[in-house]
Amino acid sequence: MTATPRKQPPAQQPQSYEQAAAELEQLVQQLESGQMSLDDTLKAYSRGSQLLAYCRERLQAVEQQVQVLEAGELQPYVNERVGEP
């Protein structure tokens, strides 16, 4: 009988940039400790990559929003990739 690999639940989208950055910092500390199994290291690296991409997208959206000025008022910039203003 062959063991069926368990599916991982989809990773949760962070609630905010700050939450993503905090989780990313925690993952880096765990990775640097050298105390994780190979499988856990791979999972942590994958999650870290997702969090880093999220943080970069949010920063880019904020930078673009700051740059969009119309009639002296800040206009919301909708980042369609992230789906949030």
SVG drawing of the C-alpha trace seen along z (x, -y; Angstrom):
<svg xmlns="http://www.w3.org/2000/svg" viewBox="-10 -71 32 73">
<polyline fill="none" stroke="black" stroke-width="0.4" points="0.0,0.0 1.4,-3.4 1.1,-6.3 -0.9,-9.2 0.8,-12.5 -1.2,-14.9 -2.3,-18.1 -1.3,-21.3 -4.0,-23.8 -3.7,-26.9 -1.6,-29.5 -3.6,-32.3 -3.2,-35.8 -1.8,-38.2 -4.2,-40.7 -1.7,-43.5 1.8,-44.4 2.8,-44.5 1.5,-41.0 3.3,-39.7 6.6,-41.3 6.3,-39.9 5.6,-36.4 8.5,-36.7 10.9,-37.8 9.8,-34.9 10.4,-32.5 13.9,-33.9 14.7,-33.4 13.5,-29.8 15.5,-29.1 18.6,-30.7 18.4,-28.5 19.2,-25.4 16.9,-23.4 14.2,-22.6 13.9,-19.4 14.5,-19.5 10.7,-19.4 9.9,-22.1 12.8,-24.2 11.3,-23.9 7.9,-24.8 9.2,-27.8 11.2,-29.0 8.1,-28.7 5.9,-30.6 8.7,-33.2 8.7,-33.7 5.0,-34.2 5.2,-36.7 8.0,-38.6 6.0,-38.9 3.0,-40.2 5.2,-42.8 6.7,-43.9 3.3,-44.3 1.9,-46.3 5.0,-48.6 4.7,-49.1 1.0,-49.9 1.7,-52.5 4.5,-54.1 2.2,-54.5 -0.6,-55.9 1.7,-58.5 2.8,-59.5 -0.8,-59.8 -1.8,-63.4 -4.7,-65.1 -5.9,-68.6 -3.7,-68.5 -5.5,-65.5 -4.2,-62.0 -6.2,-59.6 -6.6,-56.0 -4.6,-53.6 -6.2,-50.2 -3.6,-47.4 -5.5,-44.8 -2.9,-42.1 -3.4,-42.5 -7.1,-43.4 -6.9,-46.1 -6.6,-49.8"/>
</svg>
